Amino acid sequence: MPNDTLCKHLFHWENQTIEWAMRLRVPYYIAEALDYCSAEGRPLYHDLNAYRVLFDEDGDPRLSCFGLMKNSRDGKSYSTNLAYTPPEYLRNGRVTAESVIFSFGTVLLDLLSGKHIPPTHALDMIRGKNILLLMDSHLEGNFSTEEATSLMDLASRCLQYEPRERPNTKDLVATLEPLQTKLEVPSYVMLGISKHEEAPATPQHPLSPMGEACSRMDLTAIHQILVTTHYRDDEGTNELSFQEWTQQMRDMLDARKRGDFAFRDKDFKTAIDCYTQFLDVGTMISPTVYARRSLCHLMSDQPDAALRDAMQAQCVYPEWPTAFYMQAVALAKLDMHNDAADMLNEAAGLEKKRQNGMKAS
């Protein structure tokens, strides 16, 4: 994202701190994003903190996709200090939907104080009604005590020791929505940054047929290329022992095979269902399946889901050009054209690196 992270604007600002109305807008946007993810069946988000909140071209806060998790054990550890880690995670190593709410509470504390305050210390101040001690001194005289009290109350509820006592994402949205002010003022104005309308960058490297198809957003051509390349790029990403060839494995591979037939025949809804069945088992992780399902989502006018799958493909195979190309198409569909151009360049650079490696060998 072009305008840095919440961490940069909140803790390392140079010209101006984030004004109060923007500090109310940020958690509202995050809450909406978490509620959307929850409604889409992805309620788990790993290590939510000020580094995960990014600002787009318009200065609007966005939640990074990199924290999204498939299951409760995807997050191996919290990158932040243990003092900010949900207590239940320390007990059993699992991330739950309630753990995400706890982390959301720590972000609320960051926004209120302008500092990274351990939750236990902040809760002591809230219980002692020491609101002014908790508030960012740079906001003195420029915030509503009533709104600050509401935000502190919400933070306190999010940081409850018992997970069942915390609010859910819909509660977050319902609490924060009435606090929104200056609705007519763009976010980039409140952040004190310029809005740059840059023309998309031209590719720095020659594009392959896949790159050309992605730059044109020619989904039909992309489909044909993915059908032709089949699973050639999956080699080496999975090594299965004899013991793993169980009935479950056979069922999983059968689901992938049915997905491949549906994908070839352009039955994209069936392909999504079959590929999802394959991926949900989790024994084999295939970047090609993620790329194919990403295209299916694009064909079904679901660019958000397409972007998530393309990013998952990159996680499985970090230097796979196709993963970057698919992200480029999804970003372009989401009108994030500068980011899409960056992804095209990344993919073209990786292809050139791969070709040079082949020549050297």
C-alpha positions as CSV (number, residue, x, y, z in Angstrom):
1,M,0.0,0.0,0.0
2,P,1.4,3.4,-0.9
3,N,0.8,5.3,2.3
4,D,2.5,3.1,4.9
5,T,1.1,1.5,8.0
6,L,-0.9,2.6,11.0
7,C,2.3,2.0,13.0
8,K,4.2,4.5,11.0
9,H,1.5,7.2,11.2
10,L,0.8,6.6,14.9
11,F,4.2,6.0,16.4
12,H,6.8,7.4,14.0
13,W,5.0,10.5,12.5
14,E,7.0,13.5,11.3
15,N,4.7,16.4,10.4
16,Q,1.5,15.7,12.2
17,T,-0.1,13.0,14.4
18,I,-3.3,11.3,13.4
19,E,-6.3,13.5,14.3
20,W,-9.1,12.2,16.5
21,A,-11.7,11.7,13.8
22,M,-9.3,9.5,11.8
23,R,-8.5,7.5,15.0
24,L,-12.2,6.7,15.1
25,R,-12.4,5.9,11.4
26,V,-9.5,3.4,11.5
27,P,-11.1,0.9,13.9
28,Y,-14.4,1.2,12.2
29,Y,-12.9,0.2,8.9
30,I,-11.0,-2.6,10.5
31,A,-14.1,-3.9,12.3
32,E,-16.0,-3.9,9.0
33,A,-13.2,-5.8,7.4
34,L,-13.1,-8.4,10.2
35,D,-16.9,-8.7,10.1
36,Y,-16.8,-9.3,6.3
37,C,-14.1,-12.0,6.7
38,S,-16.2,-13.6,9.4
39,A,-19.3,-13.6,7.2
40,E,-17.2,-15.2,4.5
41,G,-16.2,-18.0,6.8
42,R,-12.7,-16.7,7.6
43,P,-13.0,-15.4,11.2
44,L,-9.4,-16.0,12.1
45,Y,-6.8,-13.3,11.7
46,H,-3.3,-13.8,13.1
47,D,-1.5,-11.2,15.2
48,L,-3.7,-8.2,14.4
49,N,-1.6,-5.1,15.2
50,A,-0.7,-1.6,13.9
51,Y,1.6,-3.1,11.3
52,R,-1.2,-5.0,9.7
53,V,-3.3,-1.9,9.0
54,L,-2.3,-0.2,5.8
55,F,-3.4,3.0,4.1
56,D,-4.4,2.9,0.4
57,E,-4.1,5.6,-2.3
58,D,-7.1,7.5,-0.8
59,G,-5.7,7.2,2.7
60,D,-8.4,4.8,3.7
61,P,-7.3,2.2,6.3
62,R,-7.2,-1.4,4.9
63,L,-6.5,-4.7,6.7
64,S,-3.6,-6.6,5.3
65,C,-4.5,-10.0,3.8
66,F,-1.4,-11.6,5.2
67,G,-3.0,-12.1,8.6
68,L,-5.9,-14.2,7.3
69,M,-5.8,-17.8,8.5
70,K,-7.3,-21.0,7.3
71,N,-7.4,-22.7,10.7
72,S,-6.5,-22.1,14.3
73,R,-3.0,-23.5,14.0
74,D,-1.9,-21.5,11.0
75,G,-0.5,-18.8,13.3
76,K,2.6,-20.5,14.9
77,S,3.4,-17.6,17.2
78,Y,2.6,-14.0,17.9
79,S,5.3,-11.5,16.6
80,T,4.4,-9.0,19.2
81,N,5.5,-9.0,22.9
82,L,3.8,-11.7,25.0
83,A,2.2,-9.0,27.0
84,Y,0.0,-8.3,24.0
85,T,-0.9,-11.9,23.3
86,P,-4.4,-13.2,23.9
87,P,-4.3,-15.2,27.2
88,E,-5.9,-18.3,25.7
89,Y,-3.2,-18.4,23.0
90,L,-0.6,-18.7,25.7
91,R,-2.6,-21.6,27.3
92,N,-3.2,-23.7,24.2
93,G,-1.5,-22.2,21.2
94,R,-4.7,-21.8,19.3
95,V,-6.1,-18.6,17.6
96,T,-9.9,-18.3,17.9
97,A,-12.3,-15.7,16.7
98,E,-12.3,-14.3,20.3
99,S,-8.4,-14.0,20.1
100,V,-8.9,-11.7,17.1
101,I,-11.1,-9.5,19.2
102,F,-8.5,-9.3,22.0
103,S,-5.9,-8.1,19.4
104,F,-8.4,-5.6,18.1
105,G,-8.6,-4.2,21.7
106,T,-4.8,-3.7,21.7
107,V,-5.1,-1.7,18.4
108,L,-7.8,0.5,20.1
109,L,-5.3,1.2,22.9
110,D,-2.7,2.2,20.4
111,L,-5.1,4.6,18.8
112,L,-6.2,6.1,22.1
113,S,-2.7,6.5,23.6
114,G,-0.4,6.9,20.6
115,K,1.8,4.4,22.4
116,H,2.1,0.6,22.7
117,I,0.7,0.1,26.2
118,P,0.5,-3.4,27.7
119,P,-3.3,-4.3,28.0
120,T,-3.1,-5.0,31.8
121,H,-1.5,-1.6,32.5
122,A,-4.1,0.1,30.3
123,L,-7.0,-1.8,31.9
124,D,-5.8,-0.6,35.4
125,M,-5.9,3.0,34.1
126,I,-9.4,2.5,32.6
127,R,-10.7,1.0,35.8
128,G,-9.2,3.8,37.8
129,K,-11.0,6.3,35.5
130,N,-7.6,7.8,34.6
131,I,-8.7,8.5,31.0
132,L,-6.5,11.6,30.6
133,L,-3.4,9.6,31.6
134,L,-4.2,7.0,28.9
135,M,-4.9,9.5,26.1
136,D,-2.3,10.6,23.6
137,S,-0.9,14.0,24.9
138,H,-0.7,15.2,21.3
139,L,-4.5,15.2,21.2
140,E,-5.0,17.4,24.2
141,G,-8.0,19.7,23.7
142,N,-8.7,18.0,20.3
143,F,-10.9,15.1,21.2
144,S,-14.3,14.3,22.6
145,T,-14.2,12.9,26.1
146,E,-17.5,11.2,25.5
147,E,-16.2,9.5,22.3
148,A,-12.9,8.6,24.1
149,T,-14.9,7.0,26.9
150,S,-16.9,4.9,24.5
151,L,-13.7,3.8,22.8
152,M,-12.1,2.9,26.1
153,D,-15.2,1.0,27.2
154,L,-15.0,-1.0,23.9
155,A,-11.3,-1.7,24.4
156,S,-12.0,-2.9,27.9
157,R,-14.6,-5.3,26.7
158,C,-12.3,-6.6,23.9
159,L,-9.5,-7.3,26.4
160,Q,-11.6,-9.4,28.9
161,Y,-9.6,-12.4,30.1
162,E,-12.5,-14.8,29.4
163,P,-13.0,-15.1,25.6
164,R,-16.8,-15.5,25.9
165,E,-17.1,-12.1,27.6
166,R,-15.7,-10.3,24.5
167,P,-17.9,-8.7,21.8
168,N,-18.1,-10.1,18.3
169,T,-17.3,-8.3,15.1
170,K,-20.9,-7.2,14.6
171,D,-20.8,-5.6,18.1
172,L,-17.6,-3.8,17.1
173,V,-19.2,-2.3,14.0
174,A,-22.4,-1.4,15.8
175,T,-20.4,0.4,18.6
176,L,-18.1,2.3,16.2
177,E,-20.5,3.4,13.5
178,P,-22.2,6.1,15.6
179,L,-18.8,7.5,16.5
180,Q,-17.9,8.4,12.9
181,T,-17.5,12.1,12.3
182,K,-16.3,14.3,9.4
183,L,-17.8,11.8,7.0
184,E,-17.4,14.3,4.1
185,V,-13.6,14.7,4.7
186,P,-11.4,12.2,2.7
187,S,-9.0,10.1,4.7
188,Y,-5.9,11.4,3.0
189,V,-6.8,15.0,4.1
190,M,-7.1,13.8,7.7
191,L,-3.8,12.0,7.4
192,G,-2.2,15.1,6.0
193,I,-0.9,13.4,2.9
194,S,-1.3,14.1,-0.8
195,K,-3.4,12.0,-3.1
196,H,-1.3,11.0,-6.1
197,E,-3.0,10.0,-9.3
198,E,-0.2,8.2,-10.9
199,A,-0.4,6.4,-14.2
200,P,0.2,2.7,-13.9
201,A,3.8,1.8,-14.4
202,T,4.9,0.1,-17.6
203,P,6.4,-3.3,-17.2
204,Q,10.2,-3.2,-16.7
205,H,10.7,-6.7,-18.3
206,P,9.3,-8.3,-21.4
207,L,6.1,-10.2,-20.6
208,S,5.5,-13.9,-21.3
209,P,2.2,-15.0,-22.8
210,M,0.9,-15.4,-19.3
211,G,2.1,-11.9,-18.4
212,E,0.6,-10.5,-21.6
213,A,-2.8,-12.1,-20.9
214,C,-2.8,-10.8,-17.3
215,S,-1.8,-7.3,-18.4
216,R,-4.8,-7.3,-20.7
217,M,-7.0,-9.0,-18.0
218,D,-7.9,-11.6,-20.7
219,L,-9.4,-14.3,-18.5
220,T,-10.1,-16.6,-21.4
221,A,-6.4,-16.6,-22.4
222,I,-5.3,-17.1,-18.8
223,H,-7.7,-20.1,-18.5
224,Q,-6.2,-21.7,-21.6
225,I,-2.6,-21.2,-20.3
226,L,-3.5,-22.7,-16.9
227,V,-5.2,-25.7,-18.6
228,T,-2.1,-26.2,-20.8
229,T,0.5,-26.0,-18.1
230,H,-1.5,-28.4,-15.9
231,Y,0.5,-29.1,-12.6
232,R,4.0,-28.7,-14.0
233,D,4.9,-26.0,-11.5
234,D,3.8,-28.1,-8.5
235,E,6.8,-30.4,-8.8
236,G,8.7,-30.4,-5.5
237,T,6.0,-28.7,-3.5
238,N,4.7,-32.0,-2.1
239,E,6.4,-35.2,-1.2
240,L,4.1,-37.9,0.1
241,S,5.2,-41.0,2.0
242,F,3.6,-44.4,1.3
243,Q,1.7,-44.2,4.6
244,E,-0.1,-41.0,3.4
245,W,-1.8,-42.9,0.6
246,T,-5.0,-43.4,2.6
247,Q,-8.6,-43.4,1.5
248,Q,-8.8,-39.8,2.5
249,M,-5.9,-39.1,0.2
250,R,-7.6,-40.9,-2.7
251,D,-10.8,-39.0,-2.0
252,M,-8.9,-35.7,-2.0
253,L,-7.1,-36.4,-5.3
254,D,-10.5,-37.5,-6.8
255,A,-11.9,-34.1,-5.7
256,R,-9.0,-32.3,-7.5
257,K,-9.5,-34.5,-10.6
258,R,-13.2,-33.5,-10.7
259,G,-12.2,-29.9,-10.2
260,D,-9.8,-30.2,-13.1
261,F,-12.5,-31.5,-15.4
262,A,-14.8,-28.8,-14.4
263,F,-12.1,-26.2,-14.8
264,R,-11.3,-27.5,-18.3
265,D,-15.0,-27.4,-19.2
266,K,-15.4,-23.8,-17.8
267,D,-17.8,-25.0,-15.1
268,F,-16.2,-22.6,-12.6
269,K,-18.7,-23.0,-9.8
270,T,-18.2,-26.7,-9.7
271,A,-14.4,-26.2,-10.0
272,I,-14.5,-23.9,-6.9
273,D,-16.4,-26.5,-4.9
274,C,-14.1,-29.4,-5.8
275,Y,-10.9,-27.4,-5.4
276,T,-12.1,-26.2,-2.0
277,Q,-12.8,-29.8,-1.0
278,F,-9.2,-30.7,-2.0
279,L,-7.6,-27.8,-0.1
280,D,-9.7,-28.1,3.0
281,V,-8.1,-31.6,3.7
282,G,-4.8,-29.8,4.0
283,T,-2.6,-32.9,3.4
284,M,-1.3,-31.6,0.0
285,I,-0.8,-27.9,-0.8
286,S,-0.9,-27.1,-4.4
287,P,-0.1,-23.6,-5.8
288,T,-1.7,-24.6,-9.1
289,V,-5.0,-25.4,-7.4
290,Y,-4.9,-22.0,-5.7
291,A,-4.2,-20.3,-9.0
292,R,-6.9,-22.2,-10.8
293,R,-9.4,-21.4,-8.0
294,S,-8.3,-17.8,-8.1
295,L,-9.2,-17.6,-11.8
296,C,-12.6,-19.3,-11.1
297,H,-13.3,-16.6,-8.6
298,L,-12.4,-13.9,-11.2
299,M,-14.7,-15.6,-13.7
300,S,-17.4,-15.5,-11.0
301,D,-16.8,-11.8,-10.4
302,Q,-15.3,-12.4,-7.0
303,P,-12.0,-10.4,-7.1
304,D,-11.5,-10.4,-3.3
305,A,-11.6,-14.2,-3.1
306,A,-9.4,-14.3,-6.2
307,L,-6.8,-12.1,-4.6
308,R,-6.7,-14.3,-1.4
309,D,-6.1,-17.4,-3.4
310,A,-3.4,-15.8,-5.5
311,M,-1.7,-14.7,-2.3
312,Q,-2.0,-18.2,-0.9
313,A,-0.3,-19.6,-4.0
314,Q,2.5,-17.2,-3.4
315,C,2.8,-18.4,0.2
316,V,3.1,-22.0,-1.0
317,Y,5.6,-21.1,-3.8
318,P,7.1,-17.7,-3.0
319,E,8.9,-17.2,-6.4
320,W,6.2,-18.5,-8.7
321,P,5.5,-15.9,-11.4
322,T,1.9,-17.2,-11.9
323,A,1.0,-16.3,-8.3
324,F,2.1,-12.7,-8.9
325,Y,0.4,-12.6,-12.2
326,M,-2.9,-13.7,-10.7
327,Q,-2.6,-11.1,-7.9
328,A,-2.1,-8.5,-10.6
329,V,-5.3,-9.4,-12.3
330,A,-7.3,-9.5,-9.1
331,L,-5.8,-6.1,-8.0
332,A,-6.7,-4.6,-11.3
333,K,-10.3,-5.9,-11.0
334,L,-10.4,-4.1,-7.6
335,D,-9.2,-0.9,-9.3
336,M,-5.9,-1.0,-7.5
337,H,-4.0,-0.4,-10.8
338,N,-0.7,0.8,-9.4
339,D,-0.4,-2.3,-7.1
340,A,-1.4,-4.4,-10.1
341,A,1.4,-2.9,-12.2
342,D,3.9,-3.6,-9.4
343,M,2.8,-7.2,-9.3
344,L,3.2,-7.5,-13.1
345,N,6.8,-6.2,-12.8
346,E,7.5,-8.6,-9.9
347,A,6.2,-11.6,-12.0
348,A,8.2,-10.6,-15.1
349,G,11.3,-10.2,-13.0
350,L,10.9,-13.6,-11.5
351,E,10.4,-15.1,-15.0
352,K,13.6,-13.5,-16.2
353,K,15.4,-14.8,-13.1
354,R,14.1,-18.3,-13.8
355,Q,15.1,-18.1,-17.5
356,N,18.6,-16.9,-16.6
357,G,18.9,-19.8,-14.1
358,M,17.9,-22.3,-16.9
359,K,20.6,-20.8,-19.2
360,A,23.2,-21.1,-16.5
361,S,22.5,-24.7,-15.9
